[in-house]
């Protein structure tokens, strides 16, 4: 597609369940980022993939969070045993090079009851 | 690791007034700097960026920012704001080498009223 695509756009889950969020970056973009945006807060960096390099996982808040990326395509962010504090909008972005413009998806809004 | 501080969480201004949104960064190496804007109910989009060269950078919608290395600042300015500039503005920094993540500040809400 023309832009970064994220799914689902909305997800409501019960505390303790696992969730998977998907990101389709713009074709050819080597860099892919995941951020978390809590209500009224800024963007919290979670994880960054760049080509075939080892991902920068320094922003993942706990071992319940993990992410994978297949080559330079789709990425999946997985949150295990969800907690209420995980409720947020999860944003994915991609770029051609790390010094370039990030293109953001519309986000996946996660609500943990 | 780099970090970003946006000094004002909210900035209320009247239409046609000038505005400055402040951003300071911390890094032990040279950096690239960005401002992103998020209009209500929309995704983030790039406003402007500094990679190298002239320290005064011009972006979309009449915004500009100046990179000040000695002050470690990258403040965003507009001489005359419009109602349509009401949005959340985010400053971001990355180290100027491949393979480093882009880190965002907590954002500044600009509210323009008539």
HADDOCK unambig.tbl for C-alpha pairs under 7 A between the chains (distance, minus, plus):
assign (segid A and resid 41 and name CA) (segid B and resid 106 and name CA) 6.14 0.50 0.50
assign (segid A and resid 42 and name CA) (segid B and resid 105 and name CA) 6.37 0.50 0.50
assign (segid A and resid 42 and name CA) (segid B and resid 106 and name CA) 3.82 0.50 0.50
assign (segid A and resid 42 and name CA) (segid B and resid 107 and name CA) 5.40 0.50 0.50
assign (segid A and resid 43 and name CA) (segid B and resid 104 and name CA) 5.92 0.50 0.50
assign (segid A and resid 43 and name CA) (segid B and resid 106 and name CA) 6.48 0.50 0.50
assign (segid A and resid 45 and name CA) (segid B and resid 103 and name CA) 6.39 0.50 0.50
assign (segid A and resid 48 and name CA) (segid B and resid 101 and name CA) 6.16 0.50 0.50
assign (segid A and resid 50 and name CA) (segid B and resid 99 and name CA) 6.26 0.50 0.50
assign (segid A and resid 98 and name CA) (segid B and resid 98 and name CA) 6.15 0.50 0.50
assign (segid A and resid 98 and name CA) (segid B and resid 99 and name CA) 6.76 0.50 0.50
assign (segid A and resid 101 and name CA) (segid B and resid 46 and name CA) 6.68 0.50 0.50
assign (segid A and resid 104 and name CA) (segid B and resid 43 and name CA) 6.59 0.50 0.50
assign (segid A and resid 104 and name CA) (segid B and resid 44 and name CA) 6.16 0.50 0.50
assign (segid A and resid 105 and name CA) (segid B and resid 43 and name CA) 6.90 0.50 0.50
assign (segid A and resid 106 and name CA) (segid B and resid 43 and name CA) 5.58 0.50 0.50
